[in-house]
Amino acid sequence: MLNRVISEDNIQKAKKLTFHYDKIVIVTHRAPDGDALGSSLGLYHFLKESGKRDVQVIVPNDYPVFLHWMPGTKSVINAEWQKKHAELAIASADLIFCLDFNTLKRIAQLENPVRQSKAKKILIDHHLSPENFCDVTISHPEISSTSELIFRFICRMGMFERINEPGAECIYTGMMTDTGAFTYHSSSYSIYYIISELLQKGIDKDAIYAKVYNQCQEGRVRMQGYVLYEKMKLFDEYKTALITLSEQEHMRFNPERGDTEGFVNIPLSMKKVVFSAFIREDKGIIRISLRSKGTFPTNRFAEEVYGGGGHLNASGGEFSGTLEEAVKKFEDALPVYKDLLE
C-alpha cells in the first residue's frame, strides 16, 4: 500500500474538475526533460483511457531525441513550431493541467496564454514554492518526480486499472530520469512499490533504460570525452567539479537536442567530488545544471547565485550574461558555501 501524500481534499477537487470538463490541455515546462514529458504523457494516456477525447499535450519547445520513442509523442504540440495551434488549444480549453513546474515563467511563451485562460487549472508538481495561479495545487517537493505524483493521483482516485501499458511506460520513464536511474532522491520504499505496480502493466524497464541511455550518437560520445578531458576543472578545496561548454564548442560535435544530458552527473563518480556543475552556452542563454552527493543543497546554491531552484541534490537555473560571467559567479560563490562542502 502507498502512503497517502496528496490530501483527500485536493484529490476530490481535482477529480471533480477532471471528469466535469471535456476539453483538456496539459502543459509542461520549457526544455522538457523525461519527467516533464513522462508525467504529461502518463496523464494523457490515463485521460484517453478514461474516455476523454479532446486531450492535448503542449510543450514550449522540443525535447531530447532520446525521448522521441515515448508513446504519444506524435500527438504533442510543440509551441515553438506550432504557436497558433498551441495558443488556440489553450484558449479553447476547459481545464488545464500544469505539470512539473512551479511558476508560470518556466513555460516561456505559454505563460501569458495560460495566465489569461479562463479554464480551470490544476497544478501537479514537486518543486519548492509554487505560485498561486491554479484552482487546485498539488505540490509535494518531497516526492521524487512529478511522474510519481501522477501515479499517486490516479491511484488515489481509485482508477489504477485505467493506467494502460503506454501510460505506465511514460510514468516509469519520468521516475527513472528524474532520479538518475534511481541513484538519487530514490530511497523511499514507495518508489519501488510503484515500479512493481508498473511492471504489472507490462512495461519492460530494461528496454526503457536502453532507449533513454543507450541510443546516443557518435558526436555525444566524442563530446563527453572532450568536456571531461579538456573542459572539467576541479576545485579540490571545495570538493567541486565544474564543466563548461560554449555554443561554438558544442556545435563542433553535430549536436542533437538533449545530447549533453547527464554530463553534470559524471564528476560525482569521483570520490573527492561532492558538488558538480555544468555551465553551458545555448542560443544566448547560459544554462546551469547542478548536482551533489549527500546533504549539499544545490537548490540553495541555484537560488542564491543564479535565481534558479530545484531539489537538494539536483537543481538548475539560467544566466543572462556571458559564459565567462556565469563561471565567475560560480567561482566567487564557492567560498561562501565551503562549510557545507566539508
C-alpha positions as CSV (number, residue, x, y, z in Angstrom):
1,M,0.0,0.0,0.0
2,L,1.1,3.5,-0.8
3,N,1.2,6.1,2.0
4,R,-1.2,9.0,1.4
5,V,0.7,12.0,0.4
6,I,-1.8,14.1,-1.5
7,S,-4.6,15.4,0.7
8,E,-8.1,14.0,0.3
9,D,-9.5,17.5,-0.3
10,N,-7.1,18.0,-3.2
11,I,-7.9,14.6,-4.7
12,Q,-11.6,15.2,-4.6
13,K,-11.4,18.8,-6.0
14,A,-9.1,17.6,-8.8
15,K,-11.2,14.6,-9.6
16,K,-14.3,16.6,-9.8
17,L,-12.7,19.0,-12.3
18,T,-11.1,16.3,-14.3
19,F,-14.3,14.4,-15.0
20,H,-16.5,17.5,-15.3
21,Y,-14.7,19.0,-18.3
22,D,-14.0,17.6,-21.8
23,K,-11.6,20.0,-23.4
24,I,-8.3,19.3,-21.5
25,V,-4.8,20.7,-22.1
26,I,-1.7,19.5,-20.4
27,V,1.3,21.9,-20.4
28,T,4.8,21.5,-19.0
29,H,8.0,23.5,-18.7
30,R,10.4,24.8,-21.4
31,A,13.2,22.3,-22.4
32,P,11.1,19.3,-21.3
33,D,13.0,16.5,-19.7
34,G,12.0,13.0,-19.0
35,D,9.8,13.8,-16.0
36,A,8.1,16.7,-17.8
37,L,7.2,14.5,-20.8
38,G,6.7,11.3,-18.7
39,S,4.2,12.9,-16.4
40,S,2.4,14.7,-19.2
41,L,2.0,11.7,-21.4
42,G,1.3,9.4,-18.5
43,L,-1.7,11.7,-17.6
44,Y,-2.6,12.0,-21.3
45,H,-2.9,8.2,-21.7
46,F,-4.9,7.9,-18.5
47,L,-7.4,10.6,-19.7
48,K,-7.8,9.0,-23.1
49,E,-8.3,5.6,-21.4
50,S,-11.0,7.3,-19.3
51,G,-12.9,8.3,-22.4
52,K,-11.7,11.9,-22.8
53,R,-11.4,12.5,-26.5
54,D,-10.2,16.1,-26.6
55,V,-6.9,16.0,-24.7
56,Q,-3.8,17.8,-25.9
57,V,-0.2,17.9,-24.6
58,I,1.6,21.2,-25.3
59,V,5.3,21.8,-24.8
60,P,7.0,25.2,-25.1
61,N,9.8,23.8,-27.3
62,D,11.4,20.5,-28.4
63,Y,12.6,17.7,-26.0
64,P,15.6,15.4,-26.3
65,V,15.9,13.0,-29.1
66,F,16.2,10.1,-26.7
67,L,12.6,10.7,-25.6
68,H,11.0,10.7,-29.0
69,W,10.2,7.0,-28.7
70,M,7.7,7.6,-25.9
71,P,4.1,6.6,-26.7
72,G,2.1,9.7,-27.6
73,T,4.9,12.0,-28.6
74,K,3.5,12.2,-32.2
75,S,0.4,14.0,-30.9
76,V,2.4,16.5,-28.7
77,I,2.0,20.2,-29.8
78,N,5.4,22.0,-29.9
79,A,4.6,25.7,-29.4
80,E,8.0,26.7,-30.9
81,W,6.9,25.3,-34.2
82,Q,3.1,25.4,-33.8
83,K,2.5,28.7,-32.0
84,K,-1.0,29.4,-33.2
85,H,-2.1,25.8,-32.7
86,A,-0.9,25.9,-29.2
87,E,-2.5,29.2,-28.3
88,L,-5.8,28.2,-29.8
89,A,-5.8,24.9,-27.9
90,I,-5.1,26.8,-24.6
91,A,-7.7,29.5,-25.3
92,S,-10.4,26.9,-26.0
93,A,-9.6,24.6,-23.1
94,D,-12.0,24.0,-20.2
95,L,-9.3,22.5,-18.0
96,I,-5.5,23.0,-18.0
97,F,-3.1,20.6,-16.1
98,C,0.1,22.4,-15.3
99,L,2.8,19.7,-14.7
100,D,6.3,19.7,-13.4
101,F,6.7,23.5,-12.9
102,N,6.1,25.8,-10.0
103,T,6.0,29.2,-11.7
104,L,4.5,30.3,-15.0
105,K,7.7,31.9,-16.2
106,R,9.0,28.3,-16.6
107,I,6.6,27.7,-19.6
108,A,8.2,30.6,-21.6
109,Q,5.9,31.8,-24.4
110,L,3.0,29.8,-23.0
111,E,2.9,32.0,-19.8
112,N,0.5,34.6,-21.0
113,P,-1.9,32.3,-22.8
114,V,-2.2,30.1,-19.7
115,R,-2.4,33.0,-17.3
116,Q,-5.1,34.7,-19.4
117,S,-7.1,31.5,-19.9
118,K,-10.5,31.2,-18.2
119,A,-10.1,27.5,-17.9
120,K,-9.9,25.8,-14.5
121,K,-6.3,24.9,-13.7
122,I,-4.7,22.1,-11.7
123,L,-1.0,22.1,-10.7
124,I,0.8,18.8,-10.1
125,D,4.5,19.4,-9.3
126,H,7.4,18.6,-6.9
127,H,9.3,21.8,-6.9
128,L,9.6,24.2,-4.0
129,S,7.5,27.4,-3.6
130,P,4.7,27.0,-6.1
131,E,3.0,30.2,-7.4
132,N,-0.7,30.6,-6.6
133,F,-2.2,30.5,-10.1
134,C,-4.3,27.3,-10.1
135,D,-7.6,26.3,-8.7
136,V,-6.1,23.1,-7.2
137,T,-2.4,23.0,-6.3
138,I,-0.9,19.5,-5.6
139,S,2.7,20.3,-4.7
140,H,5.0,17.9,-2.9
141,P,8.7,18.6,-3.1
142,E,9.5,15.6,-1.0
143,I,8.3,13.3,-3.8
144,S,11.0,12.1,-6.3
145,S,9.2,13.2,-9.5
146,T,6.0,14.6,-10.9
147,S,5.5,11.3,-12.7
148,E,5.3,9.6,-9.3
149,L,2.7,12.2,-8.3
150,I,0.7,11.4,-11.4
151,F,0.7,7.7,-10.5
152,R,-0.4,8.6,-6.9
153,F,-3.1,10.9,-8.2
154,I,-4.6,8.3,-10.5
155,C,-4.5,5.6,-7.8
156,R,-6.0,7.9,-5.1
157,M,-8.9,8.5,-7.4
158,G,-9.4,4.7,-7.4
159,M,-8.5,4.3,-11.1
160,F,-5.3,2.2,-11.2
161,E,-7.0,0.0,-13.8
162,R,-7.1,2.9,-16.3
163,I,-3.3,3.1,-16.4
164,N,-2.5,1.2,-19.6
165,E,0.9,0.0,-20.8
166,P,1.8,3.1,-22.8
167,G,0.9,5.3,-19.8
168,A,2.9,3.1,-17.5
169,E,5.9,3.3,-19.8
170,C,5.7,7.1,-19.7
171,I,5.3,7.3,-15.9
172,Y,8.2,4.9,-15.4
173,T,10.4,6.9,-17.8
174,G,9.7,10.1,-15.8
175,M,10.5,8.5,-12.5
176,M,13.7,6.9,-13.8
177,T,15.1,10.0,-15.5
178,D,14.3,12.4,-12.5
179,T,16.3,10.1,-10.1
180,G,19.3,9.5,-12.3
181,A,18.1,5.9,-13.0
182,F,17.2,5.6,-9.3
183,T,20.6,6.7,-8.0
184,Y,19.5,9.8,-6.0
185,H,16.3,11.1,-4.3
186,S,15.1,7.5,-4.6
187,S,15.4,5.8,-1.2
188,S,11.7,5.7,-0.4
189,Y,10.2,2.2,-0.5
190,S,7.1,3.8,-2.2
191,I,9.2,4.3,-5.4
192,Y,9.9,0.5,-5.7
193,Y,6.3,-0.4,-4.8
194,I,5.2,1.9,-7.7
195,I,7.7,0.2,-10.0
196,S,6.3,-3.2,-9.1
197,E,2.8,-1.9,-10.0
198,L,4.0,-0.5,-13.3
199,L,5.7,-3.9,-14.1
200,Q,2.3,-5.5,-13.8
201,K,1.1,-3.2,-16.6
202,G,3.6,-5.0,-18.9
203,I,6.4,-2.4,-19.1
204,D,10.0,-3.6,-19.9
205,K,12.1,-1.5,-17.6
206,D,15.4,-2.7,-19.1
207,A,14.2,-1.8,-22.6
208,I,13.1,1.7,-21.4
209,Y,16.6,2.2,-19.8
210,A,18.2,1.2,-23.1
211,K,16.0,3.6,-25.2
212,V,16.9,6.5,-22.9
213,Y,20.5,5.9,-22.1
214,N,22.0,3.7,-24.8
215,Q,20.9,5.3,-28.1
216,C,23.3,8.2,-28.3
217,Q,25.1,9.3,-31.5
218,E,28.9,9.3,-32.0
219,G,29.0,13.1,-31.6
220,R,27.7,12.8,-28.0
221,V,30.3,10.2,-27.1
222,R,33.1,12.3,-28.5
223,M,31.8,15.5,-26.8
224,Q,31.6,13.7,-23.5
225,G,35.3,12.8,-23.8
226,Y,36.1,16.4,-24.8
227,V,34.3,18.0,-21.9
228,L,35.8,15.6,-19.3
229,Y,39.4,15.9,-20.6
230,E,39.6,19.5,-21.8
231,K,36.8,21.3,-20.0
232,M,36.5,19.9,-16.5
233,K,38.0,22.0,-13.7
234,L,38.4,20.6,-10.2
235,F,38.3,22.8,-7.0
236,D,39.9,20.3,-4.5
237,E,39.5,22.8,-1.6
238,Y,35.7,22.8,-2.2
239,K,35.3,19.2,-3.4
240,T,33.7,20.6,-6.5
241,A,33.9,20.0,-10.2
242,L,32.9,22.4,-13.0
243,I,32.4,21.6,-16.7
244,T,31.8,24.5,-19.2
245,L,30.9,24.3,-22.8
246,S,30.5,27.2,-25.2
247,E,28.0,27.1,-28.1
248,Q,30.8,27.1,-30.6
249,E,32.4,24.1,-28.9
250,H,29.0,22.4,-28.7
251,M,28.5,22.8,-32.5
252,R,31.7,21.0,-33.3
253,F,30.0,17.7,-32.4
254,N,26.9,18.0,-34.7
255,P,24.7,18.3,-31.6
256,E,21.2,16.9,-31.1
257,R,18.8,18.3,-28.5
258,G,19.5,16.7,-25.2
259,D,22.9,15.3,-26.0
260,T,24.5,17.0,-23.0
261,E,22.0,15.4,-20.7
262,G,23.7,13.7,-17.8
263,F,27.2,15.3,-18.2
264,V,26.8,17.1,-14.9
265,N,26.5,13.8,-13.1
266,I,29.8,12.2,-14.3
267,P,32.2,14.1,-12.0
268,L,30.3,12.8,-9.0
269,S,31.7,9.4,-9.7
270,M,35.0,10.7,-8.2
271,K,35.3,10.0,-4.5
272,K,36.6,13.5,-3.8
273,V,33.8,15.4,-5.6
274,V,30.7,16.3,-3.6
275,F,29.3,19.1,-5.9
276,S,29.3,19.2,-9.7
277,A,28.2,21.9,-12.1
278,F,27.8,22.1,-15.8
279,I,27.6,25.6,-17.3
280,R,26.6,25.7,-21.0
281,E,26.0,28.4,-23.6
282,D,22.8,27.8,-25.5
283,K,21.4,30.4,-28.0
284,G,22.3,33.4,-26.0
285,I,21.2,31.9,-22.6
286,I,23.6,30.3,-20.1
287,R,22.2,27.1,-18.7
288,I,23.2,26.0,-15.3
289,S,23.0,22.4,-14.1
290,L,23.9,21.4,-10.5
291,R,24.2,18.1,-8.8
292,S,25.5,16.9,-5.5
293,K,26.1,14.0,-3.2
294,G,25.0,13.8,0.4
295,T,23.5,16.9,2.0
296,F,25.0,19.7,-0.1
297,P,21.9,21.9,-1.1
298,T,22.2,22.5,-4.8
299,N,18.8,24.2,-4.7
300,R,20.0,26.8,-2.3
301,F,23.1,27.5,-4.4
302,A,21.0,27.7,-7.6
303,E,18.6,30.1,-6.0
304,E,21.1,32.4,-4.3
305,V,23.6,32.5,-7.1
306,Y,21.5,32.3,-10.3
307,G,17.9,32.8,-9.2
308,G,17.1,29.2,-10.1
309,G,15.9,26.3,-8.0
310,G,15.2,22.6,-7.8
311,H,15.9,19.9,-5.3
312,L,18.5,19.2,-2.7
313,N,20.8,17.1,-5.0
314,A,19.6,18.3,-8.4
315,S,18.9,21.9,-9.4
316,G,19.5,24.4,-12.1
317,G,19.0,27.9,-13.4
318,E,19.7,30.3,-16.2
319,F,22.0,33.3,-16.5
320,S,21.6,36.2,-19.0
321,G,25.2,37.3,-19.1
322,T,28.2,35.7,-20.8
323,L,29.6,32.3,-20.2
324,E,32.7,33.8,-18.6
325,E,30.5,35.9,-16.2
326,A,28.5,32.9,-15.2
327,V,31.7,31.0,-14.4
328,K,33.0,33.9,-12.4
329,K,29.8,34.0,-10.3
330,F,30.2,30.3,-9.7
331,E,33.8,30.5,-8.6
332,D,33.2,33.6,-6.5
333,A,30.3,31.8,-4.7
334,L,32.2,28.7,-3.7
335,P,34.0,30.1,-0.6
336,V,30.6,31.2,0.8
337,Y,29.5,27.5,0.7
338,K,32.7,26.0,1.9
339,D,31.4,24.9,5.3
340,L,28.6,23.0,3.6
341,L,31.0,21.2,1.3
342,E,33.0,19.6,4.1
